[in-house]
Amino acid sequence: MMNPYFIPTPFEKETPVILEKRALTPTLTTADLPARYLQLLADQNGGYVKNMVVPTLEPTSDGLDCAHLHYIYGLSSDSEKSIPYQDFLPDYFIIFSAHEACYFAFDYSISGTEPAIRYLDTETDNWQEVASDFDSFLQLLRYGKIYLPLEGYLSRTEAEHAFLLVTDHADLEELFEHLEGTADKEWYFAWINHFAQMAEMREVAFRALETQILYFRLVLPDNAQAVFDLFPEKQEWIETELAADF
């Protein structure tokens, strides 16, 4: 049965949930986490969400009446994907999602009750409750789309989420074009590899590869050959271009 909240993430190994007691704030531990959150992790130990829009009563940096949720932390040995220890907010907040200066957190400020869910933006000092508990929070989530900025780049979190949410050829092509100059070519080629193995996205993936060969061939990553091998019908063109002088 597919998880209704998380998107399966390619080239990421599923990690076991680690339930051993550890501190998450100066006063709270993993033993304080909501049962509904732990139930969610039993299906998938954290990940990018299928529905990213959280309705809000006040404006946020994402919209007039919403905030964007990208990744829900799990409980694992991978510090980048697991709920972190936090000591920069009041110690009754356990952070379960973060993107730049914005956080979603369990709020234990009212003792003896299920923790409410707070949206926190430390840059704009925007602290607002978005749900009375975690189960209500999950039910609030709505479909949303990540739009490419007119200036600057998507963050790595936004870019990965955008790749996972994309279903349209045109959107995928725009996303590859937007990110074509990224310095992390290995990461970029992993996504080309991913979409090259989908029959309906294969042509778009090759056009992204074509651009990398034509304009970035001096900085092609170690995993480039694995992508070349996915296009045997293009091998002659690939070899000719790689051998050509600028």
C-alpha positions as CSV (number, residue, x, y, z in Angstrom):
1,M,0.0,0.0,0.0
2,M,1.4,3.4,-1.0
3,N,1.9,6.0,1.6
4,P,-0.7,8.8,1.1
5,Y,1.6,11.5,2.4
6,F,5.2,10.8,1.2
7,I,6.6,10.5,-2.3
8,P,9.0,7.6,-2.8
9,T,12.4,9.1,-3.3
10,P,14.7,7.6,-6.0
11,F,18.3,6.8,-5.2
12,E,17.7,7.2,-1.5
13,K,17.8,4.0,0.7
14,E,15.0,3.5,3.2
15,T,16.4,3.7,6.7
16,P,15.0,2.0,9.8
17,V,13.3,4.1,12.4
18,I,15.4,4.6,15.5
19,L,13.2,4.9,18.5
20,E,15.9,5.0,21.2
21,K,15.4,7.9,23.6
22,R,17.4,11.0,22.8
23,A,17.1,14.7,23.5
24,L,15.5,16.9,20.9
25,T,15.4,20.1,23.0
26,P,16.9,21.0,26.4
27,T,13.6,19.7,27.9
28,L,12.0,17.3,25.4
29,T,13.0,13.9,24.0
30,T,11.9,11.5,21.3
31,A,9.6,9.9,24.0
32,D,7.5,13.1,23.8
33,L,6.8,12.7,20.0
34,P,3.1,12.4,19.0
35,A,1.8,8.9,18.3
36,R,0.4,10.0,14.9
37,Y,3.9,11.1,13.8
38,L,5.4,7.8,14.8
39,Q,2.6,6.0,13.0
40,L,3.5,8.0,9.8
41,L,7.1,7.0,10.1
42,A,6.2,3.3,10.3
43,D,5.1,3.5,6.7
44,Q,8.1,5.6,5.5
45,N,10.8,7.1,7.6
46,G,10.4,10.7,6.5
47,G,10.6,12.2,3.1
48,Y,9.1,14.7,0.6
49,V,5.4,15.2,0.8
50,K,2.8,14.7,-1.9
51,N,0.7,17.6,-0.8
52,M,2.9,20.6,0.0
53,V,0.4,23.5,0.7
54,V,-0.5,24.2,4.3
55,P,-3.4,26.7,4.7
56,T,-2.7,29.6,7.1
57,L,-4.7,32.4,8.6
58,E,-2.0,34.9,8.0
59,P,0.4,35.6,5.1
60,T,3.7,33.8,5.0
61,S,6.8,34.1,2.8
62,D,5.2,31.5,0.5
63,G,1.7,33.1,0.0
64,L,-1.1,35.2,1.4
65,D,-2.9,32.3,2.9
66,C,-0.5,29.4,2.9
67,A,2.9,28.0,3.7
68,H,4.9,25.4,1.9
69,L,5.9,22.1,3.5
70,H,8.6,20.2,1.7
71,Y,10.2,17.5,3.8
72,I,9.1,15.8,7.0
73,Y,12.0,14.6,9.1
74,G,12.2,11.0,10.2
75,L,14.1,9.3,13.0
76,S,17.3,7.8,11.7
77,S,21.1,7.8,11.9
78,D,21.2,10.3,9.0
79,S,21.4,13.7,10.6
80,E,20.2,15.5,7.5
81,K,17.0,13.5,7.3
82,S,16.2,13.1,11.0
83,I,14.6,15.4,13.6
84,P,17.4,17.7,14.8
85,Y,18.3,18.8,18.3
86,Q,17.2,22.5,18.5
87,D,18.3,25.0,21.1
88,F,17.7,28.3,19.2
89,L,13.9,28.4,19.7
90,P,11.9,28.1,22.9
91,D,12.6,24.6,24.2
92,Y,8.9,23.6,23.9
93,F,9.3,23.4,20.1
94,I,10.4,20.2,18.3
95,I,11.2,20.9,14.7
96,F,9.9,18.3,12.2
97,S,10.4,20.2,9.0
98,A,12.8,23.0,8.0
99,H,13.5,25.0,4.9
100,E,15.9,27.9,5.2
101,A,14.5,30.2,7.9
102,C,11.1,28.5,8.0
103,Y,10.1,25.7,10.3
104,F,7.1,23.5,11.2
105,A,7.3,22.4,14.8
106,F,5.4,20.5,17.5
107,D,4.4,23.0,20.1
108,Y,4.4,21.7,23.7
109,S,3.8,25.0,25.3
110,I,0.4,23.8,26.8
111,S,1.3,20.8,29.0
112,G,-0.9,17.8,29.2
113,T,-2.3,18.1,25.6
114,E,-1.4,16.8,22.2
115,P,1.2,19.3,20.7
116,A,-0.2,21.9,18.3
117,I,1.5,22.5,15.0
118,R,3.3,25.8,14.5
119,Y,4.7,27.5,11.4
120,L,7.8,29.6,12.4
121,D,9.7,32.0,10.2
122,T,12.6,33.4,12.1
123,E,13.5,36.0,9.4
124,T,10.1,37.7,9.5
125,D,9.2,36.8,13.1
126,N,6.1,35.0,11.9
127,W,4.9,32.5,14.5
128,Q,1.4,31.1,13.9
129,E,-0.5,27.9,14.8
130,V,-1.7,26.0,11.7
131,A,-3.3,22.9,13.3
132,S,-4.4,21.7,16.7
133,D,-2.5,18.4,16.4
134,F,-0.5,16.4,13.9
135,D,-3.3,14.4,12.5
136,S,-5.3,17.5,11.8
137,F,-2.2,19.0,10.2
138,L,-1.9,16.0,7.8
139,Q,-5.6,16.3,6.8
140,L,-5.0,20.0,5.9
141,L,-2.3,19.4,3.3
142,R,-3.3,20.4,-0.2
143,Y,-1.7,19.8,-3.6
144,G,0.7,22.5,-4.7
145,K,3.3,23.3,-7.4
146,I,6.7,24.7,-7.1
147,Y,7.1,27.6,-9.5
148,L,10.5,28.6,-10.9
149,P,11.7,32.0,-9.6
150,L,12.2,34.8,-12.1
151,E,15.6,35.5,-10.5
152,G,18.0,33.2,-8.7
153,Y,17.8,29.5,-8.2
154,L,15.6,27.1,-6.3
155,S,17.1,25.8,-3.1
156,R,18.2,22.2,-3.2
157,T,15.2,21.2,-1.1
158,E,12.8,23.0,-3.5
159,A,14.5,21.6,-6.6
160,E,14.4,18.0,-5.3
161,H,10.8,18.4,-4.4
162,A,10.0,19.9,-7.8
163,F,11.6,17.0,-9.6
164,L,9.5,14.5,-7.5
165,L,6.3,16.4,-8.1
166,V,6.7,17.0,-11.9
167,T,4.3,15.1,-14.2
168,D,4.4,17.3,-17.3
169,H,7.0,17.3,-20.1
170,A,7.1,21.1,-20.3
171,D,7.5,21.5,-16.6
172,L,10.4,19.0,-16.5
173,E,12.1,20.7,-19.4
174,E,11.9,24.1,-17.7
175,L,13.2,22.6,-14.5
176,F,16.2,21.0,-16.2
177,E,16.9,24.3,-18.0
178,H,16.6,26.3,-14.8
179,L,19.1,24.0,-13.0
180,E,21.5,23.3,-15.9
181,G,24.3,25.5,-14.5
182,T,24.3,23.9,-11.1
183,A,27.8,23.2,-9.7
184,D,26.7,19.8,-8.4
185,K,26.8,17.9,-11.7
186,E,26.6,14.5,-10.0
187,W,23.3,15.4,-8.4
188,Y,22.0,16.9,-11.7
189,F,23.0,13.8,-13.7
190,A,21.3,11.5,-11.1
191,W,18.0,13.2,-12.0
192,I,18.7,12.9,-15.7
193,N,19.3,9.2,-15.1
194,H,16.1,8.9,-13.2
195,F,13.9,10.5,-15.9
196,A,15.8,8.8,-18.7
197,Q,14.4,5.5,-17.4
198,M,10.8,6.7,-17.9
199,A,9.6,6.2,-21.4
200,E,7.4,9.3,-21.3
201,M,10.2,11.5,-20.1
202,R,13.1,10.0,-22.0
203,E,13.3,12.7,-24.7
204,V,13.3,15.5,-22.2
205,A,16.0,13.8,-20.2
206,F,18.2,13.5,-23.4
207,R,17.8,17.2,-24.2
208,A,19.1,18.0,-20.7
209,L,22.0,15.6,-21.3
210,E,22.6,17.1,-24.7
211,T,23.0,20.6,-23.1
212,Q,25.4,19.3,-20.6
213,I,27.6,17.7,-23.3
214,L,27.5,20.8,-25.5
215,Y,28.2,23.4,-22.9
216,F,29.5,21.7,-19.7
217,R,31.5,18.8,-21.0
218,L,34.7,19.9,-19.2
219,V,33.0,19.4,-15.8
220,L,31.0,16.3,-16.5
221,P,30.7,14.1,-13.3
222,D,31.8,10.6,-12.6
223,N,28.2,9.3,-13.1
224,A,27.9,10.8,-16.6
225,Q,28.9,7.5,-18.3
226,A,26.0,5.7,-16.6
227,V,23.6,8.2,-18.2
228,F,25.3,7.9,-21.6
229,D,24.8,4.2,-21.5
230,L,21.0,4.7,-21.2
231,F,21.0,6.1,-24.8
232,P,22.7,3.5,-27.0
233,E,21.0,5.0,-30.0
234,K,22.8,8.3,-29.4
235,Q,26.3,6.8,-28.7
236,E,27.8,8.0,-32.0
237,W,26.7,11.6,-31.4
238,I,27.8,11.5,-27.8
239,E,31.3,10.2,-28.6
240,T,31.7,12.7,-31.5
241,E,30.7,15.7,-29.3
242,L,32.9,14.6,-26.4
243,A,35.9,14.3,-28.7
244,A,35.3,17.6,-30.5
245,D,37.4,20.7,-29.7
246,F,35.6,23.8,-28.3
